[in-house]
Amino acid sequence: MKTSILFVCLGNICRSPTAEGVFRKKIEQLGLGKQFNIDSAGTSAYHAGEAPDPRSQQEAKRQGYDLSAQRSRQLQASDGEQFDYIIAMDSANHSDIKSIISNKYHGKLKLFLKDFAPSNGWECQPDCYHKASEVPDPYYGGTDGFSHVVQLIETASYELIKFLTVK
Ligand code: 4NP
């Protein structure tokens, strides 16, 4: 039985494709690729069918992750049943997911940094403007935001892998 993980943001072109790409690479590096089904989706259909934002692709590539094969899709009610873990990037995503998937699957829902960032407190960068529990939306900002997103996601991915693999 595979463990299935769905990363969710608003557009599925910046944060959740980055999370999918980073998490998949780390899982494959550990030789655990066959044990996981990894996907991502957006709470909106704004960018359905599109490749990840070029700025996300470029920054991910610079840090060693290839997002180019991914295409945006909207979160479906059926994802609630399909996936074991549904991981939101921010609290707006978290509440939007609850309105799309049935109540009976809300226990599968996590907030990525809040639930998986190190338990001894999150160290923000000096220019950090977001709540420590959220991966900030980089879409309307500069390139620094995209780099920060990759770093936040890398850290939380290590913690998620520990949670899933260390019994
Ligand atoms: P994402 O970023 O949720 O990380 O994919 C966004 C992408 C597009 C929009 C907002 C956020 N948009 O409003 O089109």
Backbone and ligand atoms as CSV (ligand in chain L), in Angstrom:
chain,resi,resn,atom,element,x,y,z
A,1,MET,N,N,0.841,-1.215,0.000
A,1,MET,CA,C,0.000,0.000,0.000
A,1,MET,C,C,0.874,1.263,0.000
A,2,LYS,N,N,0.631,2.120,-0.984
A,2,LYS,CA,C,1.373,3.377,-1.026
A,2,LYS,C,C,0.757,4.393,-0.074
A,3,THR,N,N,1.585,5.276,0.451
A,3,THR,CA,C,1.088,6.434,1.189
A,3,THR,C,C,0.936,7.567,0.185
A,4,SER,N,N,-0.241,8.194,0.177
A,4,SER,CA,C,-0.467,9.250,-0.812
A,4,SER,C,C,-0.565,10.612,-0.147
A,5,ILE,N,N,0.128,11.566,-0.779
A,5,ILE,CA,C,0.274,12.909,-0.213
A,5,ILE,C,C,-0.140,13.921,-1.281
A,6,LEU,N,N,-1.007,14.843,-0.917
A,6,LEU,CA,C,-1.420,15.903,-1.844
A,6,LEU,C,C,-1.077,17.260,-1.231
A,7,PHE,N,N,-0.245,18.034,-1.938
A,7,PHE,CA,C,0.092,19.392,-1.496
A,7,PHE,C,C,-0.864,20.372,-2.184
A,8,VAL,N,N,-1.383,21.331,-1.406
A,8,VAL,CA,C,-2.407,22.224,-1.958
A,8,VAL,C,C,-2.090,23.696,-1.644
A,9,CYS,N,N,-2.189,24.543,-2.698
A,9,CYS,CA,C,-2.125,25.995,-2.507
A,9,CYS,C,C,-3.286,26.611,-3.287
A,10,LEU,N,N,-3.211,27.902,-3.609
A,10,LEU,CA,C,-4.327,28.549,-4.303
A,10,LEU,C,C,-4.307,28.260,-5.812
A,11,GLY,N,N,-3.169,28.526,-6.458
A,11,GLY,CA,C,-3.118,28.434,-7.921
A,11,GLY,C,C,-2.526,27.148,-8.464
A,12,ASN,N,N,-1.829,26.401,-7.611
A,12,ASN,CA,C,-1.078,25.200,-8.029
A,12,ASN,C,C,-0.073,25.524,-9.146
A,13,ILE,N,N,0.506,26.737,-9.048
A,13,ILE,CA,C,1.597,27.064,-9.981
A,13,ILE,C,C,2.854,27.552,-9.249
A,14,CYS,N,N,2.765,27.842,-7.952
A,14,CYS,CA,C,3.964,28.300,-7.226
A,14,CYS,C,C,4.319,27.369,-6.058
A,15,ARG,N,N,3.557,27.460,-4.968
A,15,ARG,CA,C,3.980,26.774,-3.733
A,15,ARG,C,C,3.774,25.260,-3.781
A,16,SER,N,N,2.560,24.809,-4.143
A,16,SER,CA,C,2.338,23.352,-4.077
A,16,SER,C,C,3.124,22.572,-5.147
A,17,PRO,N,N,3.356,23.115,-6.351
A,17,PRO,CA,C,4.249,22.391,-7.270
A,17,PRO,C,C,5.674,22.320,-6.721
A,18,THR,N,N,6.102,23.378,-6.031
A,18,THR,CA,C,7.428,23.364,-5.407
A,18,THR,C,C,7.481,22.280,-4.335
A,19,ALA,N,N,6.418,22.219,-3.509
A,19,ALA,CA,C,6.374,21.186,-2.462
A,19,ALA,C,C,6.371,19.787,-3.077
A,20,GLU,N,N,5.598,19.610,-4.136
A,20,GLU,CA,C,5.566,18.300,-4.803
A,20,GLU,C,C,6.959,17.925,-5.314
A,21,GLY,N,N,7.620,18.874,-5.978
A,21,GLY,CA,C,8.937,18.600,-6.569
A,21,GLY,C,C,10.012,18.347,-5.524
A,22,VAL,N,N,10.006,19.150,-4.463
A,22,VAL,CA,C,11.017,19.000,-3.401
A,22,VAL,C,C,10.793,17.690,-2.657
A,23,PHE,N,N,9.550,17.447,-2.269
A,23,PHE,CA,C,9.251,16.234,-1.495
A,23,PHE,C,C,9.554,14.986,-2.331
A,24,ARG,N,N,9.175,15.003,-3.615
A,24,ARG,CA,C,9.427,13.829,-4.467
A,24,ARG,C,C,10.924,13.544,-4.591
A,25,LYS,N,N,11.709,14.597,-4.805
A,25,LYS,CA,C,13.154,14.376,-4.965
A,25,LYS,C,C,13.754,13.789,-3.685
A,26,LYS,N,N,13.334,14.321,-2.535
A,26,LYS,CA,C,13.909,13.814,-1.275
A,26,LYS,C,C,13.495,12.357,-1.040
A,27,ILE,N,N,12.265,12.028,-1.365
A,27,ILE,CA,C,11.782,10.648,-1.215
A,27,ILE,C,C,12.549,9.714,-2.166
A,28,GLU,N,N,12.773,10.172,-3.393
A,28,GLU,CA,C,13.507,9.335,-4.358
A,28,GLU,C,C,14.965,9.157,-3.946
A,29,GLN,N,N,15.549,10.216,-3.397
A,29,GLN,CA,C,16.946,10.115,-2.937
A,29,GLN,C,C,17.080,9.078,-1.818
A,30,LEU,N,N,16.023,8.900,-1.066
A,30,LEU,CA,C,16.026,7.909,0.019
A,30,LEU,C,C,15.672,6.503,-0.493
A,31,GLY,N,N,15.371,6.397,-1.799
A,31,GLY,CA,C,15.009,5.103,-2.376
A,31,GLY,C,C,13.601,4.665,-2.011
A,32,LEU,N,N,12.752,5.630,-1.649
A,32,LEU,CA,C,11.395,5.304,-1.183
A,32,LEU,C,C,10.311,5.671,-2.195
A,33,GLY,N,N,10.733,5.979,-3.426
A,33,GLY,CA,C,9.785,6.454,-4.437
A,33,GLY,C,C,8.586,5.550,-4.661
A,34,LYS,N,N,8.815,4.248,-4.622
A,34,LYS,CA,C,7.729,3.305,-4.903
A,34,LYS,C,C,6.696,3.241,-3.781
A,35,GLN,N,N,7.043,3.767,-2.632
A,35,GLN,CA,C,6.121,3.693,-1.481
A,35,GLN,C,C,5.160,4.880,-1.393
A,36,PHE,N,N,5.380,5.891,-2.261
A,36,PHE,CA,C,4.578,7.108,-2.154
A,36,PHE,C,C,3.928,7.499,-3.467
A,37,ASN,N,N,2.718,8.034,-3.350
A,37,ASN,CA,C,2.053,8.693,-4.463
A,37,ASN,C,C,1.996,10.176,-4.097
A,38,ILE,N,N,2.645,11.018,-4.904
A,38,ILE,CA,C,2.808,12.434,-4.549
A,38,ILE,C,C,2.173,13.289,-5.645
A,39,ASP,N,N,1.339,14.238,-5.237
A,39,ASP,CA,C,0.638,15.073,-6.218
A,39,ASP,C,C,0.434,16.461,-5.604
A,40,SER,N,N,-0.074,17.402,-6.425
A,40,SER,CA,C,-0.434,18.718,-5.899
A,40,SER,C,C,-1.649,19.239,-6.647
A,41,ALA,N,N,-2.322,20.216,-6.034
A,41,ALA,CA,C,-3.536,20.791,-6.629
A,41,ALA,C,C,-3.733,22.204,-6.078
A,42,GLY,N,N,-4.626,22.956,-6.732
A,42,GLY,CA,C,-4.975,24.304,-6.276
A,42,GLY,C,C,-6.430,24.354,-5.832
A,43,THR,N,N,-6.729,25.210,-4.870
A,43,THR,CA,C,-8.136,25.366,-4.480
A,43,THR,C,C,-8.906,26.107,-5.577
A,44,SER,N,N,-8.200,26.862,-6.423
A,44,SER,CA,C,-8.835,27.547,-7.563
A,44,SER,C,C,-8.498,26.828,-8.863
A,45,ALA,N,N,-9.245,27.183,-9.921
A,45,ALA,CA,C,-8.933,26.672,-11.274
A,45,ALA,C,C,-8.288,27.767,-12.113
A,46,TYR,N,N,-7.795,28.854,-11.457
A,46,TYR,CA,C,-7.268,30.011,-12.202
A,46,TYR,C,C,-6.226,29.613,-13.247
A,47,HIS,N,N,-5.409,28.637,-12.927
A,47,HIS,CA,C,-4.286,28.299,-13.814
A,47,HIS,C,C,-4.331,26.847,-14.277
A,48,ALA,N,N,-5.532,26.256,-14.252
A,48,ALA,CA,C,-5.662,24.825,-14.598
A,48,ALA,C,C,-5.026,24.534,-15.952
A,49,GLY,N,N,-4.229,23.479,-16.009
A,49,GLY,CA,C,-3.566,23.060,-17.247
A,49,GLY,C,C,-2.222,23.716,-17.488
A,50,GLU,N,N,-1.891,24.736,-16.678
A,50,GLU,CA,C,-0.632,25.464,-16.901
A,50,GLU,C,C,0.538,24.804,-16.181
A,51,ALA,N,N,1.727,25.004,-16.737
A,51,ALA,CA,C,2.969,24.605,-16.065
A,51,ALA,C,C,3.205,25.545,-14.880
A,52,PRO,N,N,4.046,25.141,-13.935
A,52,PRO,CA,C,4.376,26.040,-12.828
A,52,PRO,C,C,4.905,27.394,-13.322
A,53,ASP,N,N,4.650,28.420,-12.512
A,53,ASP,CA,C,5.120,29.782,-12.803
A,53,ASP,C,C,6.623,29.739,-13.140
A,54,PRO,N,N,7.045,30.442,-14.202
A,54,PRO,CA,C,8.470,30.424,-14.595
A,54,PRO,C,C,9.400,30.817,-13.453
A,55,ARG,N,N,8.933,31.722,-12.574
A,55,ARG,CA,C,9.792,32.145,-11.444
A,55,ARG,C,C,9.970,30.997,-10.458
A,56,SER,N,N,8.905,30.213,-10.226
A,56,SER,CA,C,9.023,29.039,-9.344
A,56,SER,C,C,9.923,27.995,-9.976
A,57,GLN,N,N,9.736,27.778,-11.272
A,57,GLN,CA,C,10.558,26.770,-11.967
A,57,GLN,C,C,12.032,27.150,-11.910
A,58,GLN,N,N,12.298,28.442,-12.146
A,58,GLN,CA,C,13.686,28.893,-12.186
A,58,GLN,C,C,14.354,28.757,-10.817
A,59,GLU,N,N,13.653,29.180,-9.778
A,59,GLU,CA,C,14.244,29.122,-8.441
A,59,GLU,C,C,14.393,27.675,-7.969
A,60,ALA,N,N,13.383,26.854,-8.264
A,60,ALA,CA,C,13.473,25.440,-7.889
A,60,ALA,C,C,14.661,24.794,-8.616
A,61,LYS,N,N,14.800,25.079,-9.901
A,61,LYS,CA,C,15.895,24.501,-10.699
A,61,LYS,C,C,17.252,24.909,-10.117
A,62,ARG,N,N,17.352,26.190,-9.733
A,62,ARG,CA,C,18.599,26.701,-9.148
A,62,ARG,C,C,18.963,25.921,-7.878
A,63,GLN,N,N,17.921,25.470,-7.158
A,63,GLN,CA,C,18.167,24.743,-5.909
A,63,GLN,C,C,18.069,23.217,-6.103
A,64,GLY,N,N,17.985,22.773,-7.391
A,64,GLY,CA,C,18.113,21.344,-7.673
A,64,GLY,C,C,16.823,20.576,-7.918
A,65,TYR,N,N,15.720,21.288,-8.179
A,65,TYR,CA,C,14.425,20.599,-8.346
A,65,TYR,C,C,13.812,20.941,-9.700
A,66,ASP,N,N,13.375,19.912,-10.430
A,66,ASP,CA,C,12.782,20.105,-11.760
A,66,ASP,C,C,11.256,20.040,-11.655
A,67,LEU,N,N,10.587,21.159,-11.908
A,67,LEU,CA,C,9.113,21.210,-11.802
A,67,LEU,C,C,8.456,21.186,-13.180
A,68,SER,N,N,9.254,21.064,-14.259
A,68,SER,CA,C,8.754,21.378,-15.601
A,68,SER,C,C,7.648,20.452,-16.102
A,69,ALA,N,N,7.583,19.227,-15.597
A,69,ALA,CA,C,6.565,18.283,-16.104
A,69,ALA,C,C,5.206,18.468,-15.428
A,70,GLN,N,N,5.145,19.277,-14.400
A,70,GLN,CA,C,3.887,19.426,-13.652
A,70,GLN,C,C,2.891,20.330,-14.387
A,71,ARG,N,N,1.603,20.056,-14.179
A,71,ARG,CA,C,0.530,20.899,-14.725
A,71,ARG,C,C,-0.493,21.149,-13.635
A,72,SER,N,N,-0.984,22.390,-13.588
A,72,SER,CA,C,-1.928,22.770,-12.531
A,72,SER,C,C,-3.274,22.063,-12.697
A,73,ARG,N,N,-3.832,21.667,-11.575
A,73,ARG,CA,C,-5.203,21.157,-11.580
A,73,ARG,C,C,-5.912,21.656,-10.331
A,74,GLN,N,N,-7.233,21.716,-10.403
A,74,GLN,CA,C,-8.015,22.158,-9.243
A,74,GLN,C,C,-8.291,20.976,-8.319
A,75,LEU,N,N,-8.280,21.241,-7.022
A,75,LEU,CA,C,-8.650,20.246,-6.016
A,75,LEU,C,C,-10.084,19.781,-6.262
A,76,GLN,N,N,-10.299,18.456,-6.186
A,76,GLN,CA,C,-11.635,17.873,-6.372
A,76,GLN,C,C,-12.140,17.290,-5.052
A,77,ALA,N,N,-13.444,17.218,-4.902
A,77,ALA,CA,C,-14.010,16.582,-3.705
A,77,ALA,C,C,-13.467,15.160,-3.544
A,78,SER,N,N,-13.275,14.462,-4.661
A,78,SER,CA,C,-12.800,13.068,-4.603
A,78,SER,C,C,-11.376,12.941,-4.054
A,79,ASP,N,N,-10.614,14.028,-4.065
A,79,ASP,CA,C,-9.258,13.972,-3.497
A,79,ASP,C,C,-9.308,13.664,-1.997
A,80,GLY,N,N,-10.403,14.024,-1.357
A,80,GLY,CA,C,-10.552,13.744,0.070
A,80,GLY,C,C,-10.455,12.255,0.353
A,81,GLU,N,N,-11.057,11.476,-0.499
A,81,GLU,CA,C,-11.019,10.025,-0.325
A,81,GLU,C,C,-9.695,9.443,-0.838
A,82,GLN,N,N,-9.205,10.002,-1.947
A,82,GLN,CA,C,-8.025,9.448,-2.640
A,82,GLN,C,C,-6.728,9.531,-1.843
A,83,PHE,N,N,-6.556,10.622,-1.097
A,83,PHE,CA,C,-5.243,10.873,-0.486
A,83,PHE,C,C,-5.257,10.609,1.019
A,84,ASP,N,N,-4.088,10.192,1.536
A,84,ASP,CA,C,-3.949,9.947,2.977
A,84,ASP,C,C,-3.685,11.246,3.731
A,85,TYR,N,N,-2.912,12.134,3.107
A,85,TYR,CA,C,-2.578,13.418,3.732
A,85,TYR,C,C,-2.801,14.525,2.708
A,86,ILE,N,N,-3.476,15.584,3.140
A,86,ILE,CA,C,-3.723,16.741,2.283
A,86,ILE,C,C,-3.097,17.927,2.999
A,87,ILE,N,N,-2.079,18.516,2.375
A,87,ILE,CA,C,-1.218,19.450,3.102
A,87,ILE,C,C,-1.336,20.850,2.509
A,88,ALA,N,N,-1.922,21.766,3.295
A,88,ALA,CA,C,-2.162,23.137,2.856
A,88,ALA,C,C,-0.925,23.998,3.099
A,89,MET,N,N,-0.709,24.962,2.209
A,89,MET,CA,C,0.429,25.870,2.349
A,89,MET,C,C,0.121,27.035,3.294
A,90,ASP,N,N,-1.124,27.528,3.294
A,90,ASP,CA,C,-1.460,28.614,4.237
A,90,ASP,C,C,-2.864,28.389,4.800
A,91,SER,N,N,-3.245,29.252,5.741
A,91,SER,CA,C,-4.505,29.000,6.450
A,91,SER,C,C,-5.726,29.258,5.564
A,92,ALA,N,N,-5.599,30.140,4.568
A,92,ALA,CA,C,-6.713,30.337,3.623
A,92,ALA,C,C,-6.923,29.062,2.801
A,93,ASN,N,N,-5.822,28.453,2.352
A,93,ASN,CA,C,-5.929,27.169,1.625
A,93,ASN,C,C,-6.605,26.143,2.526
A,94,HIS,N,N,-6.169,26.118,3.792
A,94,HIS,CA,C,-6.677,25.135,4.764
A,94,HIS,C,C,-8.194,25.250,4.885
A,95,SER,N,N,-8.694,26.486,5.010
A,95,SER,CA,C,-10.150,26.615,5.156
A,95,SER,C,C,-10.868,26.379,3.827
A,96,ASP,N,N,-10.263,26.749,2.700
A,96,ASP,CA,C,-10.892,26.486,1.394
A,96,ASP,C,C,-10.979,24.975,1.117
A,97,ILE,N,N,-9.944,24.249,1.518
A,97,ILE,CA,C,-9.956,22.786,1.310
A,97,ILE,C,C,-11.136,22.176,2.062
A,98,LYS,N,N,-11.390,22.693,3.272
A,98,LYS,CA,C,-12.501,22.161,4.079
A,98,LYS,C,C,-13.844,22.345,3.380
A,99,SER,N,N,-13.948,23.384,2.555
A,99,SER,CA,C,-15.223,23.605,1.869
A,99,SER,C,C,-15.334,22.747,0.597
A,100,ILE,N,N,-14.230,22.148,0.166
A,100,ILE,CA,C,-14.251,21.331,-1.064
A,100,ILE,C,C,-14.365,19.837,-0.742
A,101,ILE,N,N,-13.671,19.400,0.301
A,101,ILE,CA,C,-13.724,17.968,0.631
A,101,ILE,C,C,-14.674,17.714,1.806
A,102,SER,N,N,-15.217,16.521,1.830
A,102,SER,CA,C,-16.215,16.158,2.839
A,102,SER,C,C,-15.645,16.196,4.265
A,103,ASN,N,N,-16.511,16.557,5.210
A,103,ASN,CA,C,-16.141,16.595,6.644
A,103,ASN,C,C,-15.429,15.335,7.099
A,104,LYS,N,N,-15.853,14.210,6.548
A,104,LYS,CA,C,-15.299,12.951,7.070
A,104,LYS,C,C,-13.821,12.783,6.743
A,105,TYR,N,N,-13.289,13.617,5.840
A,105,TYR,CA,C,-11.861,13.539,5.506
A,105,TYR,C,C,-11.045,14.698,6.090
A,106,HIS,N,N,-11.671,15.547,6.883
A,106,HIS,CA,C,-10.949,16.724,7.387
A,106,HIS,C,C,-9.792,16.350,8.314
A,107,GLY,N,N,-9.833,15.152,8.866
A,107,GLY,CA,C,-8.718,14.671,9.695
A,107,GLY,C,C,-7.432,14.447,8.911
A,108,LYS,N,N,-7.539,14.382,7.586
A,108,LYS,CA,C,-6.347,14.184,6.740
A,108,LYS,C,C,-5.616,15.502,6.473
A,109,LEU,N,N,-6.266,16.587,6.863
A,109,LEU,CA,C,-5.784,17.918,6.486
A,109,LEU,C,C,-4.714,18.429,7.457
A,110,LYS,N,N,-3.597,18.945,6.891
A,110,LYS,CA,C,-2.492,19.493,7.682
A,110,LYS,C,C,-2.140,20.877,7.155
A,111,LEU,N,N,-1.515,21.669,8.026
A,111,LEU,CA,C,-0.948,22.954,7.603
A,111,LEU,C,C,0.575,22.770,7.621
A,112,PHE,N,N,1.197,22.886,6.447
A,112,PHE,CA,C,2.551,22.351,6.237
A,112,PHE,C,C,3.559,22.802,7.306
A,113,LEU,N,N,3.750,24.130,7.449
A,113,LEU,CA,C,4.769,24.578,8.410
A,113,LEU,C,C,4.328,24.392,9.851
A,114,LYS,N,N,3.077,24.679,10.124
A,114,LYS,CA,C,2.597,24.575,11.512
A,114,LYS,C,C,2.736,23.145,12.008
A,115,ASP,N,N,2.376,22.180,11.155
A,115,ASP,CA,C,2.380,20.787,11.599
A,115,ASP,C,C,3.737,20.099,11.435
A,116,PHE,N,N,4.606,20.612,10.542
A,116,PHE,CA,C,5.840,19.877,10.263
A,116,PHE,C,C,7.121,20.681,10.396
A,117,ALA,N,N,7.050,21.982,10.680
A,117,ALA,CA,C,8.294,22.728,10.898
A,117,ALA,C,C,8.835,22.334,12.275
A,118,PRO,N,N,10.119,22.553,12.516
A,118,PRO,CA,C,10.711,22.086,13.781
A,118,PRO,C,C,9.940,22.572,15.008
A,119,SER,N,N,9.814,21.674,15.970
A,119,SER,CA,C,8.964,21.944,17.134
A,119,SER,C,C,9.572,22.973,18.082
A,120,ASN,N,N,10.867,23.244,17.926
A,120,ASN,CA,C,11.481,24.230,18.820
A,120,ASN,C,C,11.335,25.664,18.297
A,121,GLY,N,N,10.407,25.874,17.398
A,121,GLY,CA,C,10.114,27.236,16.947
A,121,GLY,C,C,10.743,27.527,15.603
A,122,TRP,N,N,10.032,28.250,14.784
A,122,TRP,CA,C,10.495,28.548,13.433
A,122,TRP,C,C,11.316,29.832,13.422
A,123,GLU,N,N,12.521,29.782,12.864
A,123,GLU,CA,C,13.367,30.968,12.748
A,123,GLU,C,C,13.084,31.636,11.414
A,124,CYS,N,N,12.458,32.782,11.443
A,124,CYS,CA,C,12.203,33.501,10.200
A,124,CYS,C,C,13.435,34.278,9.760
A,125,GLN,N,N,13.516,34.528,8.462
A,125,GLN,CA,C,14.577,35.390,7.945
A,125,GLN,C,C,14.281,36.821,8.387
A,126,PRO,N,N,15.301,37.710,8.352
A,126,PRO,CA,C,15.099,39.078,8.849
A,126,PRO,C,C,13.958,39.814,8.146
A,127,ASP,N,N,13.786,39.554,6.851
A,127,ASP,CA,C,12.751,40.285,6.113
A,127,ASP,C,C,11.425,39.531,6.084
A,128,CYS,N,N,11.299,38.569,6.963
A,128,CYS,CA,C,10.135,37.687,6.950
A,128,CYS,C,C,8.885,38.447,7.399
A,129,TYR,N,N,7.846,38.383,6.590
A,129,TYR,CA,C,6.657,39.163,6.890
A,129,TYR,C,C,5.447,38.292,7.186
A,130,HIS,N,N,5.592,37.013,7.030
A,130,HIS,CA,C,4.419,36.153,7.140
A,130,HIS,C,C,4.360,35.472,8.504
A,131,LYS,N,N,3.228,34.887,8.785
A,131,LYS,CA,C,3.107,34.108,10.004
A,131,LYS,C,C,3.943,32.840,9.865
A,132,ALA,N,N,4.603,32.455,10.934
A,132,ALA,CA,C,5.547,31.342,10.862
A,132,ALA,C,C,4.879,30.031,10.498
A,133,SER,N,N,3.568,29.988,10.624
A,133,SER,CA,C,2.873,28.736,10.355
A,133,SER,C,C,2.497,28.571,8.887
A,134,GLU,N,N,2.818,29.567,8.056
A,134,GLU,CA,C,2.345,29.538,6.671
A,134,GLU,C,C,3.492,29.664,5.660
A,135,VAL,N,N,3.325,29.009,4.500
A,135,VAL,CA,C,4.222,29.259,3.365
A,135,VAL,C,C,3.603,30.438,2.609
A,136,PRO,N,N,4.273,31.602,2.587
A,136,PRO,CA,C,3.656,32.805,2.019
A,136,PRO,C,C,3.499,32.721,0.508
A,137,ASP,N,N,2.415,33.298,0.022
A,137,ASP,CA,C,2.153,33.335,-1.413
A,137,ASP,C,C,3.165,34.266,-2.085
A,138,PRO,N,N,3.996,33.756,-2.998
A,138,PRO,CA,C,5.037,34.603,-3.611
A,138,PRO,C,C,4.579,35.283,-4.900
A,139,TYR,N,N,3.350,35.006,-5.335
A,139,TYR,CA,C,2.921,35.317,-6.708
A,139,TYR,C,C,3.078,36.786,-7.073
A,140,TYR,N,N,2.686,37.684,-6.131
A,140,TYR,CA,C,2.719,39.119,-6.458
A,140,TYR,C,C,3.993,39.819,-5.968
A,141,GLY,N,N,4.946,39.047,-5.466
A,141,GLY,CA,C,6.172,39.648,-4.923
A,141,GLY,C,C,7.375,39.481,-5.827
A,142,GLY,N,N,8.553,39.763,-5.268
A,142,GLY,CA,C,9.814,39.673,-6.022
A,142,GLY,C,C,10.413,38.279,-5.968
A,143,THR,N,N,11.617,38.160,-6.548
A,143,THR,CA,C,12.244,36.836,-6.643
A,143,THR,C,C,12.651,36.278,-5.278
A,144,ASP,N,N,12.930,37.152,-4.301
A,144,ASP,CA,C,13.297,36.675,-2.961
A,144,ASP,C,C,12.235,35.753,-2.395
A,145,GLY,N,N,10.970,36.097,-2.669
A,145,GLY,CA,C,9.862,35.302,-2.149
A,145,GLY,C,C,9.902,33.870,-2.648
A,146,PHE,N,N,10.318,33.692,-3.881
A,146,PHE,CA,C,10.359,32.339,-4.470
A,146,PHE,C,C,11.484,31.509,-3.853
A,147,SER,N,N,12.588,32.168,-3.580
A,147,SER,CA,C,13.714,31.488,-2.943
A,147,SER,C,C,13.339,31.076,-1.516
A,148,HIS,N,N,12.667,31.997,-0.822
A,148,HIS,CA,C,12.238,31.722,0.554
A,148,HIS,C,C,11.273,30.540,0.590
A,149,VAL,N,N,10.358,30.486,-0.373
A,149,VAL,CA,C,9.387,29.383,-0.447
A,149,VAL,C,C,10.117,28.034,-0.543
A,150,VAL,N,N,11.152,27.962,-1.383
A,150,VAL,CA,C,11.882,26.694,-1.519
A,150,VAL,C,C,12.520,26.321,-0.180
A,151,GLN,N,N,13.107,27.305,0.502
A,151,GLN,CA,C,13.776,27.010,1.786
A,151,GLN,C,C,12.787,26.525,2.833
A,152,LEU,N,N,11.644,27.210,2.935
A,152,LEU,CA,C,10.622,26.796,3.915
A,152,LEU,C,C,10.153,25.374,3.619
A,153,ILE,N,N,9.931,25.103,2.332
A,153,ILE,CA,C,9.410,23.798,1.928
A,153,ILE,C,C,10.450,22.697,2.156
A,154,GLU,N,N,11.721,22.997,1.919
A,154,GLU,CA,C,12.762,21.993,2.187
A,154,GLU,C,C,12.755,21.586,3.653
A,155,THR,N,N,12.682,22.563,4.532
A,155,THR,CA,C,12.724,22.266,5.973
A,155,THR,C,C,11.518,21.441,6.394
A,156,ALA,N,N,10.335,21.878,5.973
A,156,ALA,CA,C,9.122,21.152,6.362
A,156,ALA,C,C,9.095,19.759,5.717
A,157,SER,N,N,9.706,19.610,4.533
A,157,SER,CA,C,9.738,18.297,3.873
A,157,SER,C,C,10.568,17.298,4.675
A,158,TYR,N,N,11.691,17.757,5.227
A,158,TYR,CA,C,12.487,16.863,6.086
A,158,TYR,C,C,11.643,16.373,7.259
A,159,GLU,N,N,10.900,17.299,7.852
A,159,GLU,CA,C,10.088,16.931,9.022
A,159,GLU,C,C,8.951,15.995,8.621
A,160,LEU,N,N,8.359,16.253,7.462
A,160,LEU,CA,C,7.278,15.382,6.978
A,160,LEU,C,C,7.817,13.973,6.712
A,161,ILE,N,N,9.000,13.888,6.113
A,161,ILE,CA,C,9.594,12.570,5.846
A,161,ILE,C,C,9.890,11.850,7.157
A,162,LYS,N,N,10.386,12.578,8.137
A,162,LYS,CA,C,10.632,11.963,9.458
A,162,LYS,C,C,9.319,11.428,10.035
A,163,PHE,N,N,8.287,12.235,9.972
A,163,PHE,CA,C,6.963,11.857,10.486
A,163,PHE,C,C,6.444,10.584,9.800
A,164,LEU,N,N,6.699,10.480,8.490
A,164,LEU,CA,C,6.137,9.363,7.723
A,164,LEU,C,C,6.975,8.092,7.786
A,165,THR,N,N,8.262,8.243,8.087
A,165,THR,CA,C,9.142,7.083,7.965
A,165,THR,C,C,9.744,6.610,9.281
A,166,VAL,N,N,9.840,7.465,10.287
A,166,VAL,CA,C,10.446,7.060,11.565
A,166,VAL,C,C,9.330,6.665,12.507
A,167,LYS,N,N,9.265,5.385,12.802
A,167,LYS,CA,C,8.169,4.893,13.664
A,167,LYS,C,C,8.664,4.686,15.075
L,1,4NP,P1,P,0.218,29.599,-5.565
L,1,4NP,O1,O,0.400,31.123,-5.997
L,1,4NP,O2,O,-1.086,29.521,-4.803
L,1,4NP,O3,O,1.407,29.348,-4.686
L,1,4NP,O4,O,0.223,28.790,-6.842
L,1,4NP,C1,C,-0.582,31.848,-6.682
L,1,4NP,C2,C,-0.706,31.719,-8.045
L,1,4NP,C3,C,-1.657,32.443,-8.728
L,1,4NP,C4,C,-2.498,33.305,-8.040
L,1,4NP,C5,C,-2.360,33.427,-6.670
L,1,4NP,C6,C,-1.420,32.684,-5.990
L,1,4NP,N1,N,-3.465,34.069,-8.753
L,1,4NP,O5,O,-4.174,34.868,-8.105
L,1,4NP,O6,O,-3.586,33.932,-9.972
